[in-house]
Structures are given as C-alpha cells and as structure tokens.
C-alpha cells in the first residue's frame, strides 16, 4: 500500500495540484448536461418525448464530434482547441436553457442540444492525454503510467457520479435551469483554466508548424517561397511516415461502446425496478453507489503486480463484467439490488482503465488525443443507444429485460477480450504480456512478457516532438 501511495504521489507531483482540480471541474459539466437537459426540457415542455429527443441529440453530437475535437487537439495543440470549444459549449448550453424557458418548438430545442453536444470540449480525454505525456516525459516507468491512467479514470467516475447528483440538488432547490447555468459557468471558467494551464504545451505538435509558416521577405535561409516549398515537402514526408491506427484499436473501441451499453441498460433496469418496488427515489442512489465502488476499484488497480500484463487484465475485467452482471437478472428487492450493483461496479473501472492503457500503447503519439476522445465517445454512444432500447424493453417486459441487455453486452466484451490479438506499435513501450516479436498471445497469460517500460517511445510531449510546458 505504501508503494501505491508513493506512485500516486509521483503522478500528482508531476502534474501539480492545480491541473487535476481544473480538469475535474472542467469535465463535470459533461456529466451534468445530459441529465440536466432532459429534466429541463421535460419541465418546460411537459413532454417526456421532447425531453428524450433533446437528450438524444446532445448525446449524438458528443459521440460524433468527440474524435474530431481530439484530432484538432493533436494537430493544433490543446490550448486553442479547448478554449474555442469550452466557450462555444458554454454559449450553446446557455442558449439551450433560454430556448427551453421560452418554450420554443421541439426542432429548435433539438438543434440547440445537438450543438451543445458537438461543442463538448473533451476535457476528460485531453486531460488523460496530457497527464500520460507528462509522466512519460519525466521518464516514469509503466507502473506510474498505469497509475496516471487509473487516476484519470477515477476522476471520470467521480465526475459522472457527482454531476447527476449536483443536477438533482439544483433541480430540487431551484430548477433544472440552475443546474445547466452552473454547468455553463464551470465550462467558461474551469475549461479556460484547463486550456491555459502551463502544461497545455506538453502535447503541442512541436516546432514543425512554426517552420512551416512562411516568413515575409528574405531571411538567411533564402526567400519565403523556397521555405514554403520546403515546409510542404516536410509535411508530405511526415504524412507518408505517419503510422496508422492498428486494427485492434477498433476492437477496443467496440469494447468500450459495449461497456457504455452496460451503463445505459443498467440505468434503465435500475430505474424500472425501483419504480416497481415503490422507491423511485433510490434509483440515483443505487447508480451512485455503483459509481463509487467503480472509482475505488479504479484507484486499487495500482495494486496489481506489474507482471500481470494488460491483455490479461482485459480478459480478467471482461470475465468480471460477465460473471458479476448475471445476478442482475434475478434481483427482486431493494437491498439485493444495492448489493448486486455495488459488486458489479468493481468490474467497471478496471475494464475502462485497461482499455485506455492498451490504446495508449497501441496508437501513434500523434493521434493520442483523438483516440482517447474516440473511446469516451464510444461510451456515450453505447450508453445512449442502450438506454433507449432497454428503456422500451423494461416498459414492455419488466426490469429483467433491460438487465438482459447489460448481460449480453458483457458477454460480447468477453468474446472480444478472448479473441482479439494485440500488437504493440514499433517503437511503442512494451507492456507486460507483449511478445518480443511485437504480438501478444491472448491465451498465454503474459508469460513471455518483456519487462515493462524497457523501451519508451517518444510520447506526445517528448522533447523531440513538443514544446515544453508553458
């Protein structure tokens, strides 16, 4: 335990105390807006169908635009992208609140909700990318990198528990509009603070873009036309040598979408069952309890020995999701629901964090923010689709039908974990379980592991590929 605490102290010492605080508060609005928009539109329109359309539009916008914002951050740097996105998102959320209070029609509300989703600044994925780049640039070993990913996963879990709770408190004390107003304020202030933090330069594209800018007039290196031609040739050469996304990464994204489906189906089942038991107010508490256990499990991942490789961890987490979700089908009382859901929560964060860690090992550093945002969007999209489907199933066939969707998603996650072969990208850091030849044997359990951290690729933020913080 002492070694684990020391590892987390190393992570926090690398990032400093301010970055985790502003990144947490900056990602909190994402967790608040989904529920807040549904409650607001339901209250002002009097129609649950209209509220569902608005919530679905917001989720769709976030799912589609997340990877695009991540790609822009990879190419242009985090600071300008986050600044533009957080202010656009704050304005879009404010416009949605004003439109709902003005009782506008369904279509304009849906369009504003879509805009609010499209402009989500992706603080969570970008903070994860930034922290990993910081610890890699500091020469940290793989245990510290994994601890950084666990820390970020825990912040995500806590934000998605605290966000809806804040919405509920604000809605009870005032109106749902107050909750969304608070979200817009956090976006404008803490999103800006995250963008302007000195560490924003750690994932900057580097000086290549500066070299590509034509200088007006003549310089010691020749006319600006020649410099433009040389810059174009450098960009073409960089594109030709830029590694692509390995096929296994797409399987990881599917696995993350399936976990999102588990979230959505579990939420629908919990809501339906608590209503049937005459205790609808417990739905949020049950879901929050699951999130708290998931956060604790995420922090505890630092206790996992380094010899247990990431492919083995993926298989174990997938098996845990499958085995621990089956009891949901037989829950019939409130006490049993709490117990089953809390135990299931212990498998959620390990799967999420392991998928992020595998992705960090497999994708090129130049596309890290895009890949992290893609994973987050996969969760959001899977959750929204499963919530819509399992909600209808629960209305027609009862809570067990919604929980069956969660179990089916867990089984598919396990099938992926058992069948997908993972290959580290040339030059990427070896993870435990990786063969010296670059592949992993999904049945080996990692006995042929190369020592974790024996080779560290130039991560986003390495001195050769980025500007220093500040």
WOCORDA-V532857 format. One record per helix or strand of 3 or more residues. SS is the DSSP state (H for helix, E for strand). FROM is the first residue (numbers start at 1). TO is the last residue. If there is no record, write none. Layout:
ss->(SS	SS)
from->(FROM	FROM)
to->(TO	TO)
//
This chain:
ss->(H	H	H	H	H	H	H	H	H	H	H	H	H	H	H	H	H)
from->(2	17	48	78	106	123	142	176	198	208	224	247	282	310	334	365	399)
to->(15	45	76	101	118	137	173	196	203	212	241	276	303	330	362	397	419)
//
